[in-house]
Each structure stands twice: as structure tokens, then as C-alpha cells.
């Protein structure tokens, strides 16, 4: 499946099942930091809508979202 967010599949695959992570832990190294906020929002939408099936939102506050690898 083709995702629109810029997640590094190799970084994501190294996470253990059940491991908590943040978007910044799995974003591609070559993706510009200035675009992380908007891409992080896109990643969250992909997770919540089931497009990105390998993670779920585990915890969220006003400034951070913690995901858990499924």
C-alpha cells in the first residue's frame, strides 16, 4: 500500500510489537523538518482511518501523540 505520509518503513519495521513511538521516531530522515507538523497530521489521519494498519493512537495531549505498533 502507498502511504502519503513520509514514514520510513525500515525505521518502523525495527519497532517491537506494542512499542510506543512518536511520529518523529519513524519519519524519513530526508524529509524536511519544516514539513513535519503537516505530515504528522496526515500520518495521524492515516492511522485513525485504517490506511496505515501497523499502528494505533495510544495517547494524545495538546502537543504530542503517542502511537503503539500493532
C-alpha positions as CSV (number, residue, x, y, z in Angstrom):
1,X,0.0,0.0,0.0
2,X,1.2,3.5,-0.8
3,X,1.1,6.0,2.1
4,X,1.1,9.7,1.6
5,X,2.9,10.5,4.9
6,X,6.7,10.2,4.8
7,X,7.2,7.3,7.2
8,X,10.5,5.4,6.9
9,X,9.4,1.8,6.5
10,X,12.7,0.5,7.7
11,X,12.6,2.6,10.9
12,X,9.0,1.5,11.5
13,X,9.9,-2.2,11.0
14,X,12.6,-2.0,13.7
15,X,10.0,-1.2,16.4
16,X,8.8,-4.1,18.5
17,X,5.2,-5.0,18.6
18,X,3.5,-3.0,21.3
19,X,6.3,-0.4,21.4
20,X,5.2,3.2,21.9
21,X,6.6,5.8,19.4
22,X,6.1,9.3,18.1
23,X,5.9,10.4,14.5
24,X,9.4,11.9,14.8
25,X,10.8,8.4,15.6
26,X,9.7,7.0,12.2
27,X,9.7,9.9,9.8
28,X,12.2,9.7,6.9
29,X,15.5,11.4,7.6
30,X,15.5,13.2,4.3
31,X,12.0,14.7,4.8
32,X,12.3,18.5,5.7
33,X,11.7,19.3,9.3
34,X,9.8,22.3,8.3
35,X,7.1,20.0,6.9
36,X,6.9,17.6,9.9
37,X,3.9,19.2,11.5
38,X,1.6,18.9,8.4
39,X,2.9,15.4,7.6
40,X,2.4,14.3,11.2
41,X,-1.2,15.3,10.9
42,X,-1.5,13.3,7.7
43,X,0.1,10.3,9.4
44,X,-2.4,10.5,12.3
45,X,-5.3,10.6,9.8
46,X,-3.8,7.5,8.1
47,X,-3.6,5.6,11.4
48,X,-7.1,6.6,12.5
49,X,-8.7,5.8,9.2
50,X,-7.0,2.4,8.9
51,X,-4.9,3.3,5.9
52,X,-1.8,2.8,8.0
53,X,-2.6,-0.5,9.7
54,X,0.5,-1.1,11.7
55,X,-0.1,1.4,14.4
56,X,-2.8,2.9,16.7
57,X,-3.0,6.1,18.7
58,X,-2.1,5.1,22.3
59,X,-2.2,8.5,24.0
60,X,-2.6,12.1,22.9
61,X,-2.4,15.6,24.5
62,X,-2.4,19.1,23.1
63,X,1.2,18.8,21.8
64,X,2.1,15.1,21.5
65,X,0.7,12.0,20.1
66,X,2.0,8.6,21.2
67,X,1.4,5.7,18.9
68,X,1.7,2.0,19.6
69,X,2.9,-0.5,17.0
70,X,0.5,-3.3,16.4
